[in-house]
């Protein structure tokens, strides 16, 4: 999607779901998880650990498998509120992009 299309989609979501954060969750290309991508709107008071639980349930991941959530190549702390994460890492189109991986990979080269 072009930036203009993503921005228009963001604006339509915000008008329907006021007081919620539009989140796009995708698989990291380095991950061994099966590729997935989905959008959701969540309250700003949701903790990152709760989002991880939602992702685990949605992709039907067993409790023995670890996943890591990243924004902007930074690993997200589980006790962080989604609202704080959104303010720091949101994209110019308005969405918060979160990357999920089962491979622990901090930083970039």
C-alpha positions, 0 to 999 in steps of 0.5 A: 500500500502507498503511504497515502492509502495507509494514511487514509486507512489509519484515519478511517480506523481512528474515526471508528475506534477513538481512543484506541491505537492502530497496530500492525503486527508482522513476522520478522523475516529472520524468524522461523515462524510462519509468516503472518500479518494482521492489524488490530486496535488496542487501548493505550493501557494494554501492556506489551506482555498482554499484546504478546499473549494476544499474538501467541493465541492468534498464531496458536503458538505453544507456551514452550516457544518464546517470542520477542516483540520489536519496534524500530529494532528495539526489543519491547519490555513486557511491562511497558504500556502500549500508549507509551510505545505508540508515542515513541515508535509510531510511523508517519502513517499513524500505525504502530508497527510491531515485528514478532520473532522467535529469534532473539536479535537485539540491534542492527549491524 
